[in-house]
Amino acid sequence: MVIETSEIVLRFGITFFLSLIFGLERQRAHNPVGFGTFNFVAVGACSLGITAMLISPDSPFGLLSAIVTGIGFLGAGALIKSNDRVFGFTTAASIWILSIFGLTIGIGDYFIGAMLYVSVWMIMGVDRILEVKGIGTYQKRITIVTNRMVDEKEIRKNFDVSKCQIDHMIINKRENKLIVNYIVKGSREELLPIPANLYNKPWFDSMKIT
């Protein structure tokens, strides 16, 4: 099978620019996997899709399936385990689906590629709405540093206990401070009052929400 140079450039261009837009949005959302990873995955899958069609146009499925399986291992690396909870499923799935997007463009199936790309953005849009409203299993990691040793219960009073759990705690005797990392469930609106409540506490030093 002969693929014209202009067609190869077109497929690479479509994959590069569309995956770049998606990757930049993930970077803006402070996702641990940024635009570089998504671009590498999508463009790499696209190039292998083109290669598979050139090498074995009648039966490219062996190489294509191996690509999807290999990307699955990369996605698994995006999962983060903390205590009894695992985070990063959306990131892992998005890496996997961007690779499939690259493959569909790489083999020249623009219609399926376009449908897949639009579907990804629709899913991300609904996912963002659910996150803002605090619906489902959305969680934020909150790190609080004190300027002196205090009872952890004093810190916890500022949270809805039913939606909060300790991830880990560090007691620094030398600097006489406590560092507590919480996992809190809730919407953005529910988390906004927390910094203001903590700011006036005499033991409060700093806070980080991720």
HUKAKA-V27273 format. One record per helix or strand. SS is the DSSP state (2 for helix, 1 for strand). FROM is the first residue (numbers start at 1). LEN is the number of residues. If there is no record, write none. Layout:
ss->SS from->FROM len->LEN
ss->SS from->FROM len->LEN
This chain:
ss->2 from->5 len->24
ss->2 from->35 len->21
ss->2 from->61 len->16
ss->1 from->80 len->3
ss->1 from->85 len->3
ss->2 from->89 len->18
ss->2 from->110 len->24
ss->1 from->139 len->8
ss->2 from->152 len->5
ss->2 from->161 len->3
ss->1 from->164 len->9
ss->1 from->177 len->9
ss->2 from->188 len->12
ss->1 from->204 len->6
